[in-house]
Amino acid sequence: MREERERRDEDEELSWPLIGDKSSVKEEVKKQLWLSGPLIAVSLLQFCLQVISIMFVGHLGSLPLSAASIATSFASVTGFSFLMGTASALDTLCGQSYGAKKYGMLGIQMQRAMFVLTLVSIPLSIIWANTEHFLIFFGQNKSIATLAGSYARFMIPSIFAYGLLQCLNRFLQAQNNVFPLVFFSGVTTSLHVILCWVLVLKSGLGFKGAAVANSISYWLNVILLFCYVKFSPSCALSWTGFSKEALRDILAFLRLAIPSALMVCLEMWSFELLVLLSGLLPNPVLETSVLSICLNTAGTVWMIPFGLSGAASTRVSNELGAGNPKVAKLAVRVVMCIALAESIVVGSVLILIRNIWGMAYSSEPEVVSYVASMMPILALANFLDSLQCVLSGVARGCGWQKIGAFINLGAYYFIGVPSGLLLAFHFHVGGRGLWLGIICALTVQVFCLSLVTIFTNWDEEANKATNRVESSSSVKDSAVDHSLIVVF
């Protein structure tokens, strides 16, 4: 028996470089592409809401444009990133519950997350209401800060909708039900263009109309998705109505949600810090402009690995919840291969268009030339970012958010930011040095997450998933205690 087990372990070790048999690999690739394609589309469509608003405000002049851009960036740093990170705990909880066929638990977990995110949105909205004071404290121009504060106040309703939207997204994503997300995001984005045109250019609200349009669009998306969840037969088992059960085990949810939020925020804040630091360099106007272009470009192409990340977390959490550790491990190998191929293709495109990409943002030769010199660095950053994004998705699928938060803290704030400061200000490499610091952080992040993934005992992770699902609540599949349910 022992010899047989040792031989099996040896065969498994020898097969590590291989992905698996051809039929299972083909099936896994199909599942992941079926998931990641729509998720990439959803990410781009929801990202477009803010971009469309800024584009309309840009027609009103440079001052409103600057104010709206700064307010949007401030909102992202202080609100949206935190809510998105907190909601990503559902990648673990809903995904593993679905894999374990505890369908009734999905609705309970989503309601629990909605309750927590709504409470969290209250202090965040107070921060947004005082945006002007924060910006002035950090040295922003008073006229820009005043307009940005006004824009942020009109965006406050959107923060509550955004948290609910993130919960609904992950609830459906965990069930591999992603096409409704694409459809309703597409409807919302299309209507958002009309809303911005009416509210920004025709209503007399001016740049404030863009903030109002954001709030309306986010709430519209939430209402459409909630109606789908309530009335669609595909959610009949996972949504059984509002329940008091959602108010239980809040602390257990927070133990996963807080590291999830930190994992996302620590990474996103470091990129925003990049642009802020560029303002301290010689020729800050040029440096800030180029770094902003690079950050915008990186954020756009990042939507592709972000979709792959969602597919990875869904597939891994589903299979671990179902007690299939070998399939979960196969899913990791397949998604890593897809991410490698994607990052090589996107990186090659970035290098090929390096001499013309800057022209899309500026007609100044100095800016265009600087952007061209940054594109190979951006391509390398995208390569590493694709790998870390997928590995982070695997971490969320397994419930390793606490490990991920510590890795991100060390990678970005003990390695990346200090390296960037050293290169930019001591060795006078400028904006390139700041971005090379981020590359150092990404390298450390990929290395650490890879080690954690490679040395994972997948059988043990499947047992942890089973224990997590069983201990999370007394609710069982469709046999829910109806005394705790309020059907709505």
Phi, psi and omega in degrees: 000316180295318180297321180296319180294317179297320179295321179295319179295322179294318178298322181294320179295317181294331182273000183303317180294338180272151180279323182151184179288155191300318184292318180291325178295315180299318179295319180292319177300316180299316181297318184288321177292324178297327178276311189290326180303304177299323181293325174297316179298317179298315180300315181294317182295318180287329175294327182293336180303310179293320181296315180299317179300314180296322180298317179293320178296328179302335179283352181266351179131169185287324181294310175300324179296313179299316182296315180294322180294316180293319179297319179295318178296317179297318179296321179295316183290316187267348185225296188300316182296321181293318180292319179297318179294317180297317180294336183292351171299333179292339175302320178282306190291310180289321181297315180288325177296320179294318178297325179278001181063027172268067191298324180297335181290334183298314180295322179295314180297319180296315179298320179298316179294319178300318180298313181295314182293327177293318177296318180296327182295337181295305177296327178295322179294328176293321176298315179298323180296337180251026181305316182304314182294321178296315182295319178295320179300323180273012171090015179286150176304135188297319182294320178292318181297321180296314179292320179297321177297320178296317179298316182295322179297322178287345178272352186306317178301334183289335183292324178291320179293322183298318179298315178296321180297318179298322179294315179296319178303312184286329176299313180285322179300319181298334179266009183061025183253074192259343184291326173300327178298317179295313184298309184288329174293321177296317178298314182297315181295320178297315179292332180296324178300314179295317179301314179297318180299316181289310188282327182275315189259339187244335190273343185092356178287337181067221184293337177295332179299330178293321178293320177296318179299321177301313181298315180298316183293318179297317179293323177298316179298318179298313182297316180297315181292321179294321177298321178297313181300319183288320189256346183282134176299334182292342179251013185298324181276328185272339176240111182244014179110169178291143187220143174293341178302331181295338181276355177269161175056033178297319181296323178296320177295317182295328179297334176263326185288321182295311174299326178299315179296316180296321180302316180285313186294318182301324179285312184293323180296327181295325178290322177294323178297329178304313181291320179299317180293330180297335178289347179265356181279160171301144185055060186297331180297313179295313183297315181294319179299312183293316180296325177294319177298315180296318180294320177296318179295314180297321179295325180290310181290339179294340180299333180290303177296335177295321175295318176297324178298317177297319178296320180296313181296322180293312182295315182294314182294320178300314184287324176293319177297327179279355181077034180243073184298326181293321179290324177298317179294321176298319180300321178296314182296318181295314183292329176293321177295318178297317180296320177299312180297315181298316183293326177292317180295310182296318178299319178297319178296317179299320179291320182294326183262012188301325184280345182244347186296322181298333180294337179290341183247333186207151177258001180280124182303325182295319179292315181299317180294319180295317178299319179300321180288337181276338188298319176299323176296320179296323179295318178295318178298320179296322178300310180291322181296324179297316181293315181292327181296316179292318178295325175294324176297319176299318179299319178293322179296328181271341185090029181266029186301324181294318177297315180299322180295317179294320179297315181295321178300311181293316184295314187273321189257344174258337182244302190295303183296312177301320179296317179298316178297318180297313181292319185286318189256328180273314180267002173057042177275347177075212182300329178299322180295320178298317181289326176295329174297319176297323178296321175300316179297315180298322179298313179296319181298313180297316181300312183292315179295326177295317179299315180300317183291316183297320185265019179283138172268101188290331175297319179293322179295323177295321177295320177298319180297317178299315180295321180296316181294317183290327184269351186289330180193163177274357180289136182234117175036233182271350180275062183274145177292108187291349176288344180261000188253136169243104185291131181215000000 
